[in-house]
Amino acid sequence: MLKFICYPKCTTCQKAEKWLKENGVQYELRNIKEDNPTYDELLLWYGKSGAELKGFFNTSGLLYKSMELKDKLPAMSDEEKIKLLASDGMLVKRPLLIGEDFVLIGFKEKEWADKLL
């Protein structure tokens, strides 16, 4: 079963969930604000994603900006970045779609269609 990790008030997450439903994709919903990803989950997802770790950060989020992470991240180790992501779900780019052997970060319809349909 796919895990769909989102923030329900996020319009991109709403579009992604609508797309999943329209395409008959079964998933388990998880609210990232109420159930923050753990360090171990993030480490596993990072490994599966093939993406750069900075891609997991919600760079347009208020928390990211207020913490001035744009300037701080380059000097941080991967371990420090993952611990930071695990500290607050609002720092994590969303939605996340977690499969057995893949992780999709953010909603890009073509990428999701290529992987799921």
Residue pairs with C-beta under 8 A, 6 or more apart in sequence:
1 26
1 27
1 28
2 25
2 26
2 27
2 28
2 97
2 98
2 99
3 27
3 28
3 30
3 96
3 97
3 98
4 16
4 17
4 20
4 27
4 28
4 29
4 30
4 95
4 96
4 97
5 30
5 32
5 37
5 92
5 94
5 95
5 96
5 97
5 98
6 13
6 16
6 17
6 29
6 30
6 31
6 32
6 94
6 95
6 96
7 13
7 31
7 32
7 33
7 89
7 90
7 94
7 95
8 14
8 31
10 94
10 95
12 94
12 95
12 106
12 107
13 94
13 95
13 107
15 107
16 95
16 97
16 107
16 112
17 29
17 95
19 107
19 109
19 112
20 27
23 113
23 116
23 117
25 116
27 97
32 89
32 90
32 92
32 94
32 96
33 89
33 90
35 89
36 86
36 87
36 88
36 89
37 45
37 85
37 86
37 89
37 92
37 96
38 86
39 82
39 83
39 86
41 86
42 56
42 82
42 85
42 86
42 92
43 82
45 56
45 96
45 98
45 103
46 53
46 56
46 78
46 82
46 103
48 98
48 101
48 102
48 103
49 55
49 56
49 102
49 103
49 104
49 105
51 103
51 105
53 78
53 81
53 82
54 73
54 81
55 93
55 105
56 81
56 85
56 92
56 93
56 105
57 64
57 69
57 73
57 81
57 85
57 91
57 92
57 93
58 64
58 90
58 91
58 92
58 93
58 94
59 69
59 70
59 93
61 90
61 91
62 90
63 88
63 90
63 91
64 70
64 91
69 84
69 91
73 81
76 84
84 91
85 91
85 92
93 105
93 106
94 106
95 106
95 107
96 103
96 104
96 105
97 103
97 104
97 112
99 115
102 115
104 111
104 112
104 115
